[in-house]
Amino acid sequence: MRTRKTSSTIRRILPLVLIAVTGCFSLGRNAPVPQHYVLGGAGPRGEETVSTAPARVTVGLRRLQLAPYLATSFVVVRRGSNQITFSEFQRWGEDLGGGINRAVAGYLAARSPFPRLDMAPWPLGTQHDYLIQLHVLRFEGVATEEPSAGEGEVHMLATWEIIGQRDDAVLARGTTDYRKDGWRVGDYAGLVVLLDAGLEALANDLATGLEKLGGEP
């Protein structure tokens, strides 16, 4: 008798389970396809990248330090002063810290033809005249709290130090606070392009800092 009741219960429940599963598959098919982005694709912007920075010195970019909320694969948008949103279907195609370092190194190399420009990690025992330490505090789109907001801006804020590897002394430090309006909220490809421009501005500031140190470390 118990077996018959169990079988009857299964027959009643099975159609409901199938409907639920089918609904899940339907939602999966209709869900947006995640988009992935990388940095460093803008390339040098003409004469703006020309520099007299010392070409005789070697430079190493240490692993950068990201603000904790930026250590995610999701592209970040700040709403108002304190609200952070993570875009589930708009993602970085690589580790964000590594991508920023790679982009900055590329823009720096395009502006100043250093004989050696490395990103961490480098082989044990490698020596550089200067090391660069980046701290990225903001790297995001910015919009108002209104859901219908159409116009926003980008904000890239980073502090940096240029360090002598021989004695680990800080030789120069600075802040690059890059803000650019004209971002259309929801245009994530456009957001990445504008953030990339912020990294080029950061590379320009680093090149200027190296220039002020002179041709010899």
Summary of the structure (lengths in Angstrom):
residues: 217
radius of gyration: 24.5
end to end distance: 90.4
largest distance: 93.4
contacts: 611
relative contact order: 0.18
helix: 36%
strand: 34%
